Amino acid sequence: MSRELLTGNAAAAWGARLADVDYVPAFPITPQTEIIETLARWYEGGEAPGRLVMLESEHSMVTAAAAAAATGVRVFSATSSQGLLYAMEMIYAVPGWRAPFVLVNVSRALATPITLEPDHSDVLAARDSGFLQIHCANCQEVLDSILIAYRLAEHARVRLPAIVNLDGFYLSFTREPVKIPAAAEARAFLPPFAPGEVEFRASKPVSRAVAALGSSPYSYFRYQTHLAALEALGAYEEVARDFERRFGRWHPAVECYRSEDAEVAFLMIGAFSTKARDAVDRLREKGVAAGLVRPRLLRPFPQAALRSALLGRRAVAVVDQNLSMGSGGVLAGELASALYGCRGAPMIARFVGGLGGRDITAEEFEAMATEARAAAETGEAPAPRLLYTAAELREVRKLQAIALAGPREAGGRS
Amino acid sequence: MFRVRFHGRGGQGAKTASQILSSALFLEGFEVQDAPRYGAERRGAAMFAYVRAARAPIQERGVIARPDLVVAIDDTLATMPAAAVLQGVAQDTVVLIQSAEPAEAWRPRLNAPCELLVLAPPPGAAAQAEAPFGGVRCAGAAARLLGVVGRASLERALEAELAGLGERLIEQNRAHALAGFDALAPHAGRVRGDAPRAAEAPPDWIAVPLDDAAIAAPDIHATGTSAASPTGLWRVLRPVIDYEHCKRCVWVCGTYCPDSAIRAGEDGRPNIDYDHCKGCMVCVTVCPPHAIHAVPEREAA
């Protein structure tokens, strides 16, 4: 074991290296490219065994990944944002093949307008696909989660592909100290894939992923994927405990930070959740019983763990770094459905923020806690809020004045 | 916690400086975080990189709004609003500028409440537009200002971060980093870190109004808006026309200029639009009578 400074992208590459992956179909996209560049350099220089092949698109890349996984080899790939969306037809198709592999997504906000910085709208578009989803808050988690994701995906009762998500910039290009397990320790935790019947032999042909035009086989196969994903809840606990036993790092499905006795809890995923941790400590210093509840596992949805973490709390401030057009934040809706009708359910205050990499300041975390507590006090759920200041709108108005100079005038109805 | 921001131009080594400092702090037992910040990669454009270091795991993320130390590797950035070198600078912030001019000259120009220090650039560097070794020099200086990084850790960090450059280049970089480290010896430990901060006002949140679709799509209706983007700020070398020798064959330099920044004036002489010339020096190369000269921006300005 060594402890080194790694970017989130380098940690992802180390995860793939320690997982002894056989095959990496690849396609570059900012802010992910550093992952496949790192792997390519290792493979080219003979530092690690493995084969990386550049495909002509993410659609082909995900197809190649699943097809290779269906032969029983261990497969890794990575993408981001528009790339994930370009692959979306196959993202939804391949989980039903029941061939496990790991795909890293480096979150980057979606077009339009096109941008580079992160939010979680990209990975949440894959939410209902059948891919398992693990969300990371720091670079250590990126490496560890890839090893955990392989164990989970390849678990005999699961056999589904998994996405490990990290935020662009805030993790992808940020170096932090990361413990790199020794190869032998990693191998002891994650032995070579035992594919069982997931194999390809010329002497034993299989027609995979055939059509099922009747609704009864269709419903059956779809529901099997769903049941397998649910099975991953129990399997996750088993795998994460084994990881903890071997490496001393506990990565629960739902991380609870000072939330046991909290009056108000933040609920969020990803890199900015460490800022929420900071906010919790500051609020506690000021006498506010605050906490953080952070789902690492988003699919399968850890409903029971969220209930146990949040029932009995007075208020929860959900910070969604995503936007479901015409609805609002995705996590707030998911959480509400998990808590609805339960005794002791907290008031939910919904916030959307951090879109396109927008910072969420320390003052904003405190203000969110204040709003959530006030709502619990009155018993009235507050209107969903976009974290957006008057100064930000002024900046946009200035840009509009430039872009629309001439026949049109900036400004709108309020 | 120490919060340090390095400002430089793309290509001057601000990212590398942040990594060397961060590595050195890590070797001294600190928890660290470092990251660069730039848009689409552009040589010469203003960018920055930041380092956080603390004795406990770091939960803060993203751009440093209130720095303890700001380092300007290139002094032409210090007063450039677009570079935002002074963003979040307060009374207790140390601002280090690498410059051949003394602190007294910079104090009125910056007009900011901060502790201002100047690091002399490498000998002979003033004449070189790209300020070679400026980054590592500033990394060494910053390490000394924090007062918690020993010489040995600085050297080890530099070797680790520059591994792959080859022995000769590492040796040259080491000399410059140590020169920066030694130059700031009188100010060792000047950056205190975690100075008390005034509480910020609560956020001024607003409800975003629904606008007409006609303005609510990212469309640019006005023409020529890129003229409002002063890409001339990315230039470290300035092409200067020697009109004594210019043959007024303006189509040559004007056609080859990739930014259409050279036009013929009414008198038939080429004029360079310095607001948008990025300093690629293609015109210098193609000018038939060699009448365009490359002059370091610092001297030309």
Interface residues (C-beta under 8 A of the other chain):
Chain A: L5 T112 P113 L116 F169 Y170 F173 T174 R175 E176 P177 A271 F272 T274 K275 R277 D278 D359 T361 A362 E363 E364 E366 A367 R385 L386 L387 Y388 T389 A390 A391 L393 Q400 I402 A403 L404 A405 G406 P407 R408 A410 G411 G412 R413 S414
Chain B: Q19 S22 S23 F26 E31 V32 Q33 D34 A35 P36 G39 A40 I58 Q59 E60 R61 G62 V63 A65 E200 A201 P202 P203 D204 W205 I206 A207 V208 P209 L210 D211 D212 A214 I215 A216 A217 P218 D219 I220 H221 A222 T225 A228
